[in-house]
């Protein structure tokens, strides 16, 4: 059994669409695939919601994740002991050799409860040696993992936030991802003709501005663009459909038209960085 002093909490936060959940699921799949003993379940995944308002409700959800019939009893029983519930969770977790729980959409727990209450609940799981915890959510998580109850047990957070002002590194990362994603769409037969979203400096700058440098926003906007194209009986991806996708998203998200790079053009700062990347690539190619 792990000592409570050895357990930790790892926050992973960033905006919606930043690929937080996708990234952690890939990692979890790799961990489970490498198990020498298939009876082991070293890590479990739980997507929480706003209905999880108390430590007791979180314990119920965790029991459900461990496939325990005791979850219903804990939810409805008259007598409740937080330490005893944690002890039962610990016993079940050790049976499957589970030492880590991933709580996705963890910010949802804060919508109907206080940060103090949820911080105390998470600390009790750590202190009773149940398992280490990965918290995934939006920036709303920041006050939780900075709480005095958890600060000493919290590892260095993984920040998936937008890089903000474009840099060479953030632009190159985004553009390479966009190219690979579009190539995969063509290779898999989703679209009938290739699409190069970074073929011009202007297109690169617009791509960065509509995504804010967040990789997951590429998937979000391009998926909506494909839905629009398919509705027109087209199996293509182009800038017309992407503009429609972005504009519809911006309207729903309350983004004003003067911030729309399709209307006002890309930001000068973005164009400057993209042009610098282009010049460096040309200089390197001519050597």
N, C-alpha and C positions, 0 to 999 in steps of 0.2 A: 504494500500500500504506500502511495506517495505521501511524503510528509507535507503538511500544509505550507511550510516555508519554501518548498520546492515548486509550488504551483504558481502560475503567472496569468496575466491578462494581456492580450495583444489587441489593440484597437486598429481597425482598418477602416478609414473613412474617406469620403469624397462625394462629389455630386452624382445624381442619378445618371446612369449611362457611362460611368467611368470604368466599367468592366471589373468592379470589385468582386461581385459574386461569381462571375465567369472565371476569373483568375483563381479564386480559392477553390472552386469546384474542380478545375483542372488539377490543382495540387492534391486535392483529396482523392481524386481518381488515381493519381500516380501512387499515392501512399497505399491505398487499398490494393492496387494491382501488384505491388511489390511484397505483399505479405507472404511470408514463408508458411505461416499457419493460417488457413482460411477461416478458422473458427475465431480468430482475433478480429476485433473491430476497434482499432486503436483510436479512431476519430469518428465522431458523429456530427451530423448537420441538422440544424433546426432553424426554420424560418419563423420568426415570431411576429406577433401582430399587436395592435392596440388593446386587445382583450387581455393581454398579459400585464396586469397592473400591480400585482403583489408578488412577494417571494413565493407564497403558496401556489399561485397560479403558474409561476415559472417552473416550480418543482413538478407540478402536474404535467406541463408540457414536456419536461425532461423525462419523466417516467413514461410518457407516451412514446417518446423517441427511443427509449430503451425497450420498447415492446412489452411493457409491464401492465398487467391487468389491474395493478394497484392504483393506477392513475385515477380511475373513477372513484375509488374509495377515498383517496386523498382529497379529491375535489368536493365530495359531498359529506364526508365524515364530520361529526360534531367535534371530536377532539382533534386538535392539531398541535404538533410539536415540530418546530422548524429543525432542531438538531436531529430528531428521530427521522424526519423525512430525508434529510441530507445523508444520514447514516444508511438508509435504505438505498438511496441513489448510489452511494459509494459502493455498497455491496454488489449491486447489479452491474455497475460500471466495471468493477474489478473482475466479475465473472467473465465478461467479454474482453477484458483487458483494455477497456476504453479509458484513455487518459486525457482526451481533449474533446471539447464540445465547441462547435462553431455556431454562434447565434447571429443569423443573417437578419437584415432589416431591424437591427437592435434599437434604432432610434424610435421605432414604433412604440416601444415599451414606455417611452417618456411622454407620450401624448396624453395619457390618462392617469399618470402617477407622478410623484415627485422624484427628482434626481436623488435626494437623500434616501428615499425608500429603496430605489432600485440599486443604488450603490451598496447599501447595507445587505441586500439580498445576494448580490454577486460576491461580496466579501465573505459571506457565510459559506458559499460553495467552496471558495478557496480555503478558508480557514478550517473547514471540516474535511479537507482533503478529498473532495469529490473528483474534480478534474480541473485542468487549466482551461481557459476560456479565450476564444477569439470573438471579438465583437465587430460586426460589419454594419456600417450605416452611413448616413449623411453627416454633415458638419454638426448636426444637432447632438452628436455623441460627445463632442469636445468637453462640455461641462461634466459629463459622467466619468470619463476616464481621468479627468484632472481632479476629481473629488478626493478629499483628504482620506476617505475610507479606502481608496483604491490606488492612490498615487504610488505608494511604496511597492506595489505588486505589479505595476504596469510596465510592460516593455516599451521600447521605442515605437511609437505609432507608425503605421504605413499610410502615407498621405497620397491619395489618388486625385487630389484636387487639380483643377486646371492650372497650368503654369502661368496663366495670365498673359503678361506681355511676351510676345513670341521671342524665342531664342533659337539659335542655330540647332541646338540639340532637340528641342521640342518640335521644331518644324520638320526636321529630317525624320524623326520618329513617327510623326503623324503621317507624313507623305509616304513613307515606306509601307506603313500599315494599310493605308488607303489603296495603294497599288496592289499589294498582296491580296487584299480582300476582293478587289474587282477582278483580279486574275482568277481567283478561286470561283467567283460567280460564273465566269466564262467557261473555265475548265469543267465545272460541274453541270454545265448546260442550263444554268438558270437564265442566262442572257444569250442571245444568238450572235452577238458581235462584241469584240473587245471594247473596253472603255478605259481610257487613261485619264484619270481625274487630275493628274499633275502635269499635263502636257504643256501648259503655259504658266508664266509667272503670275498672271492675273488669276487663273483658276486655282493655283496653289494658295494664293493669298485669300481668296474667297473661301476655300476649303478650311483654312485655319480659322478664319473669323466666324464661320457658321458653327464650328465645333468647339471653339475656345481652346483648341489643343487637346481635347478629351477624346481618346480613341473610341470609346463607346458611342459617342455622338455620331461618328461616321456610320456605324451600323444602324443607329436609330433613323437618321435622315435618309440613308440609302435604301433601307427597308421600306420606308414610307414612299420613296420615289418609285420603287419597283411596284408597289401596290397600285400607285397611280398609273404607271405604264401598263400593267397587266389589265387594268380596267379599260384601257384604250385598245386592248387586244395587241399590245406591243410586247415583245420580249427583249427590250433594250433598256439600257440605263444611260441617260444623258443629262446635260445641265438643265434642260427645260423641266424634266421631271424632278430633279433635285431642288430647283428653285421653288416649284410648287410644294414639294415636301417641306422645305424649310419655312416657307411663308405660312403654310397651314399650322405648323408647329409653333411659329413665333406668335401667331394670332392667339392660339390657345394659351401660350405661356406669358402673354402680356408684353412681348417685346415690341417696342415702338418701331415704326417704319424707318425713322432716321438712323436706326441701328442696323438696318437690313443691308448687308453688303451687296445684295443683288440690285438694290435700288440706289444706294449712295456710293457703291463701290467699296472695295476693301480698304482697311485702315492703312494710312501711309506708313506707319511703323511696321506693319506686317509685310507690305510690299518691299520695304527697305531690306528686311531680313531675308526674304525670299530671293530678291535680286542678288544679294551677297552670296547666298548659297549657290545660285546659278553661275555667278562669275567664278567662284572657287572651283566648281565642278568643271567649267570650261578650261580654266587655267590648268587644272590637274590633267585633263584629257590631252592638252596640247604639249605636255612635257615629254 
